[in-house]
Amino acid sequence: MRTVYDCARPDSREAGVTAAIQAIKAGRLVVMPTDTVYGIGCDAFDSHAVASLLTAKGRGREMPVPVLVGSWSTIDGLVYSVPPITRSLIEAFWPGGLSIVVQHAPSLSWDLGYTRGTVMLRMPLHPVALEILREVGPMGVSSANISGRPPAATVDDAEEQLGDSVAVYLDGGPAQHKVASTVVDLTGTQPRILREGAVNVEAVAEVLGMKPSELTPTGAS
């Protein structure tokens, strides 16, 4: 049975965060607010929970689950290396609406889908999400919607689509941006934009010392 908690009320927020943490540690799914859109998430290292997340969204393993972290330092244990270009983007846009695609550490025992050795990472700018992430560690989190439908901008949108596949819903009000994060691929010889979203290309280009046209937006979503 699913439960919805209103995070605008301190007592309900505290109860909801506690319930969400317990659900994640038990291998179940939660929906929580982020600074972009609502996310459906689980323990990134629980392969069964990740499989349940993909099933809930109607999404295949060829579209691996992104990972949210609760601090800058968390990335050091997840990736193969953190070169200056990666660090500059983290310092400029985390927490916030920028996701980075990097090579993950080969020693990690997770199964996020067909990642081909890469992972999409982001640190969200939302107090509820950060509180949970700092307690449970890295989470596999995707937009809280059925694959192919618009991302959920409210908890009602998410609940209508995902229903009882999710144990705990945290209502943080309407999403701030109502668009997904901007995604920058850092796995090649030059950074490139895979998706423009909450952070515009010009801002990313300025931090990287590049022209926006050099980031070659692909329009992928």
C-alpha positions in Angstrom: 0.0 0.0 0.0 1.3 3.4 -1.0 1.4 6.4 1.4 1.6 10.1 0.5 3.3 12.6 2.9 3.0 16.4 2.7 6.5 17.8 3.2 5.1 21.3 3.6 4.0 20.2 7.2 7.0 19.6 9.5 5.4 16.6 11.2 4.4 15.0 8.0 7.8 15.8 6.4 9.7 14.1 9.2 7.4 11.0 9.1 7.7 10.9 5.3 11.5 11.2 5.2 11.7 8.4 7.8 9.3 6.2 5.9 11.2 6.8 2.6 14.5 5.9 4.2 13.1 2.7 5.6 11.5 1.8 2.3 14.7 2.4 0.4 16.7 0.3 2.8 14.1 -2.5 2.5 14.5 -2.5 -1.3 11.3 -0.6 -2.2 10.6 2.4 -4.4 9.9 6.0 -3.4 8.9 9.1 -5.2 10.5 12.3 -4.0 10.8 15.9 -5.1 13.9 17.3 -6.7 14.8 20.7 -8.1 14.0 19.6 -11.6 11.1 17.1 -11.7 9.8 14.4 -9.4 12.0 11.3 -9.2 11.3 7.6 -8.6 14.2 6.2 -6.7 15.8 3.3 -4.9 19.1 2.1 -3.5 21.6 2.3 -6.4 23.3 -0.9 -5.2 20.2 -3.0 -4.9 19.9 -4.6 -8.3 16.4 -6.0 -7.5 15.1 -2.6 -6.6 16.6 -1.1 -9.8 14.9 -3.8 -11.8 11.6 -2.9 -10.1 12.2 0.8 -10.9 12.6 0.0 -14.6 9.5 -2.2 -14.5 7.5 0.5 -12.9 8.4 2.9 -15.6 8.0 0.4 -18.4 11.6 1.1 -19.4 14.2 -1.4 -20.7 17.7 -1.9 -19.5 19.1 -0.2 -22.6 18.1 3.1 -20.8 20.1 2.7 -17.6 19.1 4.5 -14.4 20.8 7.7 -13.4 22.3 8.1 -9.9 21.7 11.0 -7.5 24.3 11.8 -4.7 24.0 13.9 -1.6 27.4 15.6 -1.6 30.3 16.5 -3.9 32.7 14.1 -2.2 30.5 11.1 -2.9 31.5 11.1 -6.6 35.1 10.3 -5.7 34.1 6.7 -4.7 31.9 6.2 -7.8 34.0 7.2 -10.8 37.2 6.1 -12.4 38.7 9.5 -12.1 37.7 13.2 -11.5 39.6 15.3 -14.0 39.6 19.1 -13.7 37.0 19.6 -16.3 34.6 17.3 -14.3 35.4 19.1 -11.1 34.8 22.5 -12.6 31.2 21.5 -13.7 30.5 20.0 -10.2 31.7 23.1 -8.5 29.7 25.4 -10.8 26.4 23.5 -10.9 26.1 21.1 -8.0 23.7 21.0 -6.3 21.6 21.8 -9.2 20.1 20.9 -12.6 23.2 19.5 -14.3 23.8 15.8 -14.8 27.2 14.5 -15.9 27.9 11.2 -17.7 31.3 9.7 -16.6 33.1 6.4 -16.5 32.2 4.7 -13.3 34.7 2.9 -11.1 35.1 -0.7 -12.4 35.0 -2.1 -8.8 31.4 -1.0 -8.2 28.9 -3.8 -7.6 25.8 -2.2 -9.0 23.5 -3.0 -12.0 21.8 0.0 -13.4 21.1 -1.4 -16.8 23.3 -1.5 -19.9 25.7 1.3 -18.8 28.7 0.3 -20.9 30.9 1.3 -18.0 29.3 4.8 -17.6 27.0 6.4 -15.2 24.9 9.6 -15.1 25.4 11.5 -11.9 23.7 14.5 -10.3 23.4 16.2 -6.9 19.9 17.8 -6.7 19.2 21.1 -5.1 16.3 20.1 -2.9 16.4 19.8 0.9 14.1 16.7 1.1 16.1 14.8 -1.6 19.4 15.8 0.0 18.3 14.7 3.5 17.4 11.2 2.1 20.5 10.9 0.0 22.8 11.8 2.9 21.2 9.0 5.0 21.0 6.2 2.4 23.8 7.0 0.0 23.7 7.0 -3.8 20.3 6.4 -5.2 19.2 5.2 -8.6 16.7 7.9 -9.6 14.7 8.4 -12.8 11.9 10.8 -13.6 8.7 9.7 -11.9 6.7 8.9 -15.0 5.8 6.0 -17.3 8.4 5.9 -20.1 7.3 8.0 -23.0 5.0 10.2 -20.9 5.8 13.7 -19.6 7.9 13.9 -16.4 5.9 14.4 -13.2 5.9 18.0 -12.1 3.7 17.3 -9.0 3.3 14.3 -6.7 -0.2 13.8 -8.1 1.2 13.4 -11.6 3.6 10.8 -10.3 1.0 8.9 -8.3 -1.4 8.8 -11.2 1.2 7.1 -13.4 3.1 4.9 -10.9 0.4 3.9 -8.4 1.1 1.0 -6.1 4.5 0.2 -7.6 5.8 2.9 -5.2 5.7 2.5 -1.5 6.2 6.1 -0.4 5.3 9.4 -2.1 6.8 12.6 -0.8 4.9 15.8 -1.8 7.2 18.8 -2.0 4.8 20.9 -4.0 5.1 21.7 -7.7 8.6 21.1 -9.2 10.7 24.2 -9.4 11.9 23.9 -13.0 9.3 21.4 -14.4 12.0 20.2 -16.8 14.6 17.5 -16.5 18.3 18.2 -15.9 20.8 19.2 -18.6 23.0 16.2 -19.4 26.7 16.6 -20.3 28.7 13.6 -21.6 32.3 13.7 -20.3 33.3 10.2 -21.5 34.7 11.3 -24.9 37.5 13.4 -26.1 35.4 16.6 -25.8 32.3 17.4 -23.6 29.0 17.3 -25.4 25.5 18.1 -24.5 23.1 15.1 -24.7 20.1 17.0 -23.4 19.5 20.7 -22.7 17.2 21.2 -19.7 17.3 23.1 -16.4 20.8 24.6 -17.1 21.3 26.3 -20.5 24.1 25.4 -22.9 25.6 28.9 -22.7 26.2 28.5 -18.9 27.9 25.2 -19.4 30.0 26.5 -22.2 31.2 29.5 -20.1 32.4 27.2 -17.3 34.2 25.0 -19.8 35.7 27.9 -21.7 34.1 26.7 -24.9 31.6 28.1 -27.5 28.1 26.8 -27.1 28.3 25.4 -30.7 31.3 23.3 -29.7 29.2 21.4 -27.2 27.1 20.0 -30.2 23.7 19.7 -28.6 22.0 16.5 -30.0 18.5 17.2 -28.9 18.3 13.8 -27.1 15.8 13.5 -24.3 
